[in-house]
Amino acid sequence: MSSDAAVRAPVRVPPHLYFVVSAVFHYLGPAFAVLLFARVDVLGVAWLRIASAAVVFAAWRRPWRAFGVLDSGGRRLLIAWGGVLAAMNACFYTAIDRLPLATVAAIEFVPVIAIAALGARTPRNALALALAAPGVYLLTGVRLGAEPLGLAFAFANAVLFALYIVLADRVAKRPQISGIDGLAAAMLIAAVVVTPIGGRQAAPALGDPVALLAGAGVGISSSVIPYVADQLALAHLARATYALMVSLLPATATAIGIAVLSQVPGVADVAGLALVVAGVALHRPVVKPPPASVAQP
């Protein structure tokens, strides 16, 4: 079986399950990053995350081979995706260094929900979005009176996150390569792009085994497992469906906060969680009719 077939083989697994895996590990990564912030500069953490993920992907997928089989348009797509990954991670860590994580997360979902709105062309999906959006607001507790530079990086991260979804969807559905091989190639590109930004700040960690292990944990938990799960989900989900499901991330963060950090949610958090879950449960993807078959001569 080819690598492409192996990646696309588990069709029987519901794509929503892949998203659940992505959502859980999306917040385990920041738990490792808490340790790193005490030892390594913020941009150094971003470098360690991307570099460790790039090493894992290089050993696993040999991504340079995927880059070689693409046409010029496909290569430009991977270069763009790699640049977005590098900039997104740098902006995210810079923002959460200046603002509460809940505020950054709330801002991050604004363009994501907008993407979902573009695909919500039925009354059912419109109602689902109407429920999910205020749920995200309640869960994350937006506070716009925060430090201006932090807000600038948070909004930049939000735009890049939405662009990440668009580019990831295009790669996942590109026939020449598997989405995971494309992700691996993009991560190598991201490592090159982020090195001038955070490589120098990460240098002290090279002599610190604890920081290196934590950096590997951040990379695997934040940029390998969830991004692979994203590709497996996007290969079988419409982009608008995936974008709306991303609204579950604050609910996942709440659950992990209870289980790992003993952060019991308040009334507003419980209400937000209920709204988001109701919105996702109500949502249904728009089924596109299959293309008409071409008559054979």
C-alpha positions, -999 to +999 in steps of 0.1 A: +000+000+000+014+034-009+019+061+017-009+081+003-032+052+005-021+044+040-030+079+051-063+079+034-072+043+044-090+049+077-121+063+061-143+042+084-132+063+113-156+092+117-137+124+108-152+141+139-132+117+160-100+129+144-110+164+155-116+153+191-080+141+191-068+174+177-088+194+202-074+174+232-038+177+222-042+213+212-043+222+249-018+196+262+009+214+243+004+247+262+006+227+294+042+217+285+049+253+274+042+266+309+075+249+320+093+263+290+083+299+296+102+298+329+134+286+311+133+299+275+123+331+258+089+332+242+101+332+206+126+305+216+096+283+227+080+289+192+113+277+176+116+246+198+080+237+190+084+240+152+119+225+151+110+194+171+079+188+150+099+192+118+124+166+130+096+142+138+080+147+104+113+145+086+121+111+101+085+098+096+074+111+062+105+121+043+087+153+032+112+164+006+099+136-017+064+151-016+077+185-024+095+171-054+064+156-070+043+188-069+039+213-097+049+249-091+014+258-078+016+230-052+050+241-041+039+277-037+010+264-016+034+245+007+057+275+010+028+297+020+015+272+045+050+269+061+053+306+063+019+308+080+027+281+105+059+299+115+043+334+118+012+319+136+032+302+163+054+332+169+024+355+172+005+331+194+033+328+219+040+365+219+003+372+225-001+348+254+030+363+270+012+396+272-025+386+275-045+359+293-048+327+272-086+330+273-085+364+256-061+352+229-083+321+223-114+342+220-099+365+195-085+335+176-120+322+170-135+354+155-123+347+119-128+310+123-165+315+130-167+339+101-154+310+078-182+288+092-208+315+085-198+315+048-207+278+047-239+280+068-263+283+040-292+265+057-314+277+086-302+247+107-266+257+102-273+294+108-290+285+141-260+263+150-237+292+144-259+315+164-256+292+193-219+285+190-207+321+187-220+334+220-209+302+236-173+308+225-176+344+239-189+332+273-162+305+276-132+326+268-142+358+285-131+384+260-115+415+276-107+441+250-092+466+275-059+447+274-024+457+264-023+471+228+008+452+216-006+420+229-039+426+211-021+433+179-003+400+180-035+382+191-054+396+161-025+387+138-026+352+152-063+350+146-060+360+109-031+335+105-052+308+122-080+312+097-055+312+069-040+280+083-075+263+080-079+274+044-044+263+034-046+230+053-079+223+036-064+228+002-035+206+009-057+179+024-077+177-008-048+180-032-046+148-053-008+147-059+002+141-023-013+131+010-022+159+034+002+146+060+031+146+036+022+181+027+021+191+063+055+175+069+070+195+040+053+227+053+067+221+088+102+219+074+097+252+056+083+267+088+114+256+107+135+275+082+113+306+084+111+307+122+149+302+128+158+339+122+129+348+145+134+325+175+166+305+169+188+328+189+163+329+218+162+291+219+200+287+221+201+285+259+178+255+258+203+234+238+223+229+270+192+223+292+179+187+289+147+195+307+140+224+283+148+202+253+125+174+265+097+199+272+103+215+238+099+181+222+067+175+242+053+209+230+062+201+194+047+166+194+016+176+214+009+209+196+023+205+161+024+168+153-006+150+168-032+177+164-021+188+129-021+152+116-055+148+131-066+180+114-055+166+080-073+134+085-104+153+095-102+179+066-098+151+041-134+141+048-150+172+061-161+204+044-141+234+054-171+252+070-180+221+090-144+219+103-144+256+111-175+254+132-162+224+151-131+244+160-155+263+183-153+232+205-118+241+215-128+264+244-150+236+257-120+212+255-099+238+273-125+240+301-126+202+304-088+199+306-087+228+331-110+208+354-092+175+350-056+187+350-055+221+367-086+218+390-101+250+375-138+246+382-158+267+357-183+293+368-219+298+357-209+317+326-184+290+316-211+263+320-235+283+299-210+288+272-201+252+271-237+242+267-242+267+239-212+255+220-221+218+224-256+225+213-244+244+182-221+217+171-247+190+178-273+209+157-249+216+128-250+194+097-227+197+067-242+207+034-241+176+012-229+184-023-244+163-051-219+141-069-206+153-102-224+141-133-206+112-149-191+118-183-206+095-210-180+073-226-178+073-264 
